[in-house]
Amino acid sequence: MLRLSAALVFTLAFAAPAAAQQLLGGYYAMIGYEDMRNSKGAPLRDFCAIIQQDRANVHKFGIVHEYDEYDAWFTTLANRKKISADCRVGAGSEYIPSAILRGERRYVRVQVYGWGGTPQFVIVHEGAG
């Protein structure tokens, strides 16, 4: 029984830090009209897909709007897919998705969370202020 308890404590001690997400960093982006369409030109109807397309435009297609910043995390398709898989809206910025989905350009700040330098999810905030 003591051996089982020690093994359980050891497992939990090392599993908890691996599961914890940390702020890796962030970037600012101007979400423009080009970001509101996918790579084939079809309109995007999902806020997180638009945030993902912004990074594809920056890293893959060279479409960089004024005030867009580069980031180190979304240079690959695999990592960009994580944006649409788990993107969240920061407190106080709940109006941003509907504004962008109405076709309004918006300046946003994106915080990137993950572990080991690998992004797992993003939180989108208003960029100004």
Sequence and secondary structure as in RCSB ss.txt:
>XXXX:A:sequence
MLRLSAALVFTLAFAAPAAAQQLLGGYYAMIGYEDMRNSKGAPLRDFCAIIQQDRANVHKFGIVHEYDEYDAWFT
TLANRKKISADCRVGAGSEYIPSAILRGERRYVRVQVYGWGGTPQFVIVHEGAG
>XXXX:A:secstr
 HHHHHHHHHHHHHHHHHH  EEEEEEEEEE GGGGB TTS B   HHHHHHHHHHIIIII    TT    SS S
SHHHHHHHHHSEEE TT THHHHHHHTT  EEEEEEEEEETTEEEEEEEEES  
